[in-house]
Amino acid sequence: MTAGTGRGVRRARRHLLVAGVVLAYLAAGGVVLALGDRVDLGGWLALHLVLLGAASNAIVVWSEYFAAALLHTTPAGERAALARTVALNAGIVAVLVGVPSGRSALAAGGAALAGVVVLVHGLALAGRVGRAQPGRLSGTVWFYVAAGAALLAGMGMGLWLAGGVAGSAEAYLALRLAHAHLNVLGWVGLAVIGTQFTLWPTVLRTRMVPGLERAVRWSLPPLAAGLAVAAFGLAARHQPTALAGLAGYAAGLGIALVPFVRTALGRPPRTAAAWMLGAGMAWLVVAVAGDLVALAGSPRVVELDGRVARLVPAVVAGFALQTLTGALSYLLPVVFGRGAWGNRRLTGILELAWRARVAAVNLGVLALVAAPGGAMATAGWWLTGLGLGSFVPLAVAALAVSTRLR
């Protein structure tokens, strides 16, 4: 009993550390975005602070958490988990410093370190699936493995881009498109889709709908294969191949969303976490559909780079950031609440004015997608920034309360 209590305390401290790291990346991304042109490569840095920094930490930690629960296996030891967290963030920081400063060796070393962490993590998850008894939803763990493979491929292309060895301007744009698709639709997209199979009914406090297992089995092959084909077609500048791959990814997403929609129809969302997760998936659908239409209308692959610019707010703010915020709104009280009373108290903090915040985020993203420039775009950035940025101080306050609860 004493040993179990000690492990629980260490695990709680590590989760608190990771939550603080995620919030720090989010806050830093907001600051960089607010500074604008006063920061070298400010747009790139803000984007990677969110997707590489905050999202990667959340995916690595919570994918292990969900995998252990689904497979009924023991999580990694606390020392190994802490070492993994430190190594992952050391690599991420090296990339975030190395690319804007032009230090390609530092960026390459950081990407290699972060890549090794993700590779070891993915292999460990795959090994767990092989050793565990077949479970109802054990197949969702393969979504995390596929997401890790996409990140490794995306990192390789990112290093190629940072090293300036892409060749012509068209080759650079093509590689950048493949890099973005692997990281967003692969690393973040596959991890989120796999998590939603179990997290969505849990957040809605309802049972899993019949047919969920079939959706897990049938959706991953077109998602993973479609993404691989799309990335190859984009990098090779072959529009029909890229279009076929992206269509396959869209088909897999449609299969995965069938139980998602059925669950929501049976139990409509009523909480901040549920609305954010639901809106995040809706923006992912918008982004994939818009990407598919833009690629179909581009005679050359490189023309897609300019056509999908207005989809960036939908992907980053509408999908990635809103999904991360919604997941943390549910998971932080569960992990740090220490019982029903603490859970309700932390949830009350995180849900402060949540309707206004959710409305601001989604109206802001809608304005940015509809009008990339002008007064409407300025209003969209303010609405989105206030809606998402307000979560950081609320989460810090909730974590501060959780330390007193312990």
N, C-alpha and C positions, 0 to 999 in steps of 0.2 A: 504493500500500500504506500509506503514511504517513497519507494522508487517510482511508482506510478505518479504520485503527486509531484515529484521533482521533474519528471519528464513533461508533465502538463504545464508546470510553471515555465520551463525552458521553451516549450512550444509556444506558449502565449507570448513570451518575450520576443521570439523570432517573428511571429505573426505581427506583433506590434511594430517591430523594426521594418518589416516589409511594407506594412500599411503606411508608415511614415515615409519610406522611400518613394512609394507610388505617389503620395500626395506632394512630395517635394518635386518630383518630375513634372507633375501637372502644374504646380505653381510656377516653376521655372519656365515651362512652355508658355504660360499666360504672360509672364513678364517679358519674355523675348518677343512675343507677338505684339505686345503693347509698345515696345521700343521701336519696332518697325525697321526702317533703313539704318538706324543707328547701330545695329548689330550686323556684322558681316555674315552673309548667308542666313539672315534671320528667319526667313520662311522655311528653309531646309532644317535649321536647328530646332525651331518650334515644332515642326512636324515630327522630327525624330525624337525629341524629348517625350512626346506623347506616345508615338507608336513603338519606338524602340525602347524607350526608358520605362514609362508607366505601364504600357500594355504588356511588355515582355515579362516584367516582374510579376504582374498579376497572373499571366498565363502559366508561367513556370510553377509558381507556388500553388495556385488553385487547381491546376491540372493534376498535380500529385495528390492533392487533398481529395478531389473527386474520384480519381483512379483508385486510391486506397479504399474509399468507401464502397465503390461499385464492385471491386474485386475481392473485398473482405481480406485485404492484406495489411501488413504493418507498414506505416509510413517510414520514410528514410529516417535514420538517426539524426538527432538534432545537430550534432557536430558536422555531419556531412551536409545537412541542409543549410546550415549557416555558412559553411565554406563555399557551397554552391552559390548562395546569394551574394557573398562578397566577390567571388570571381566573376559572376555575371555582371555585376555593376561596375567592377573595375574595367571590364572589357567595354561596356557601354559608354562609360565616361571617356575612355581613351578614343573611341570612335567619335563621340560628340566634340571632343577637343581637337582631335587630329584632322578631321575633314575641313572645318572652317579655317584652321590655321595653316593648312597646306602641308601638314606633317604626315605624309602618306605612310611612313613606317609605323608611326604611332597608331594611325587608324587601322592599318593592316594587323598589327599586333593585337589591338583591342578586339577587332572583328574575329580574329582567330581564337582568342580566349573565350569570348561570348559564344562562338560557334561550338567550341569544345564542350562548354557547359550544356548547351542545348542538345548536342549530339549524345552526350552521356545520359542526359535526362530522357531523351526519346528512347534510347536503347534500354534504359531501366524500365520504362513504361511497357515497352514491347515484351521484355522478359517477364514482367509481372503478368501480362495477359497470357503468355504461354504457360506459366506455372499455375495460374489460378484455375479453379473449377469454372466451367462455362456458366455464365450468369445471364440474367435477362437483358441487361444493357451493358455488358462488358465490351461490346463492340464500339461503344462511344470512345473508349480509350484510344482506338486507332485513329480517331480524328486528331488527337493531340500528337501522335507520332507523325501523321501526314503533315500537320502544321509545322512541326519542327523541321521536317525535310524541306518544306517550302522556304522556311527562313534561311536554312543553310544555303540553298540555291540562290535566294535573293541577296544574301550577304556576299556571296561570290561575285555576283554581277555588280553589287555596290562597290566592292573593292576595285573591280575592273574600271568602273566609271571614275572613282576617286583617283586612280592612278593615271588617268588621262591616256589610256592605251586603246580606247574604243575605235580609233581611226577617224573616219569621216564624221561630219555633223549628223548625218542621217543614222549612222551606226550608233552614235551616242544616244540619240533620241529613242531608237528602237530598244536598246539595252535598258534605258531608263524606264520605258514603259513595261518591259518584262520584269524588271526589278520591283516596280511599284505593284504590279499585279501579284507577284509571288508573296510580297510582304503583307499587302492589305487583304487580298482575297484568300491567301494561303495561311500565313502565320496567324493573323488576327481572325479572318473569316472562318477558317476551318475550326479553330479552337472555340470560337463563340458558338458556331452551329452545333458542335458536339456537346458543348456544355448545356445548351438550351434544352436538349432532350430531357434532362433531369431537373435542371434548375427552374425551368418555366412552370411546370406543374407544382413544384415545391413552393415557389414564390406565390402562386395563385392559391395555394393551400387546397389542392384538389388531387384526385387520382390521375394516374397516367391513362390516356385513352387507349382503347384497343388498336392494334396495328402499329404501335410505336416501335416495336422491335423490328418490324419489316422496314419501316422508314429508315432506321439506323443502318440496316444491312444494305438497302438498295440505294441510299443517297450518297454514301462515301465514294464508291467507284466512279460515278460520273463527275463528282466534285473534284476528286484528286486527279483523275485522268484528264478531265477537261482543263483544269488549271495547268497541268504539265504541257498539254498540247498548245494551249493559248500562249503560254510563256515562250515556248519554242517558236511558234509562229511569229510572235512579236519580235523576238530577238533576231530571227532570220528574215524579217521584213516580208513575210508571206501572208498576205491578208486572208485568203481562204482558210489556211490552216489555223490562224489565230481566231477567226470567226467561228470555225467548227469547235475549237476548244472552249471558247467562251460560251457557246450555245450549250455544250455539254455541262459546263459548270452551272449554268442557269437551270438546266433540267434537274440536276442534282439538288439544287437549292429548292426548287419547287417540290420535290419529293419530301425533303426534310421539313418543309413548312406545313405539310398537310396535318400532322398531329399538333403542331404549334397552333394553327388556326382553330382546329377542332377543340382544343383545350380552352382557348380563349372564348369561343362561342358558348361552351358549357359553363365557364366560370369567368366572367368578364373581369378585367383588371380593376382594382380599387385602391391600390397603394402606389406610392412614389416609385418603388423598385419595379413593380409590374408595368406601370405606364412607360417608364424609361426603357425597360427591356423590350417591350412591344414596339415602341417607336423606333428603337435602334434597329430591330429587324426590318421594320418597314423601310427605313432609309437604306438598308443594305439591298433590299429588293429594287428600290429606285436606282441605286448606284449601278447594280449589275445590269438592269434593263437599259438604263441610259448608256452605259458602256457598250452594250451589245448593239444598240441602235447607232451610236456614233461610229463604231468600227464598221458596221455594215455600210454606212454612208461615206466611208473614207476610201477613195481609190487606192491610196498608199497608206501603209501602216503608220508612217511617221506623222501623217496628218491627224491621227488620233490624239497626239499630244496636246494640240491646241483645242480640239473639240471637247475633251473631257475636263478642261480646267474648271468649269463651273460645278463639276461633280465632287471636287475636292472637299468643300464644306460638308456635303452630304455624307461622304465616307468618313472624314476625320471627326467632325463634330456630331453629326446626326447619328452615325453608326458607332464608331469606335469609342468616342468619349462618352456618349450617352449610355451605351451598353456598360462600359466600365463603371460609370457613376451609379447606374441602376443596380449592378451586381454588388458593388460595395455597400449600397444603401441597405441591401438585405443581409449580406454576409458579415459586415462589421458588428451589428448587434448580436448575431448568432454566435460569433467567435468570442466577442469581448463582453457580452451582456451578463454572463455567469448566472443564468437563470431567467425565468419569465419576467420578473420585475425589472431586472437590468436590461433585458432585451427591449421591453416596452420603453424604458427611459431613453436608451440610445436611439431607438427608432423615432421617438418623438423629436429628438434633436435633429436627426438627419432628414426628417420629413417637414421641417419648418418651412412654411409657405411653398410646399412642393408643387401645388397646382400652378401657381404663378411661374415658378422656375421651369417646369416642364413646358408650359405654354411658350415662355420666352425662348427657350432653346429651339423648339420646333418651328415657331414662327420666324425666328432669326435665320435658321438654316433654309427655310422655304424662301425667304427674301433673297438670300445669297445665291440660291440656285436659279431663281427666277430672274434676278437682275444682278449680274456680277459687278456692275459699277454704278456710280451715282449715289444719290441720297438714300435710296432703298438699301443698297449694299452697306452703307455706313450704319444705318439703323439695324440691319441684320447682324453686323459684327457686334454691336453693342448689346443687342438682345441675347445673342448666343453666348457672348463672353460673360455677361451678368448671370445668365441662367446656369451655365456650367461652372463658372468661377466661384459662385457662392457656395458650391458644395465643399470646396477645400476648407474654409474656416469652420463650417459645420462639422466636417469629419474630424478636424483637429480638436474641436470642442468635445465631440463624442469620445474620442480616444482619451482625452484628458479625464473625462468622467469615468471611463472604464478603468483607469489606473486607481482611482479612489474606490471603485467597486471591488477590485482585487484586494 
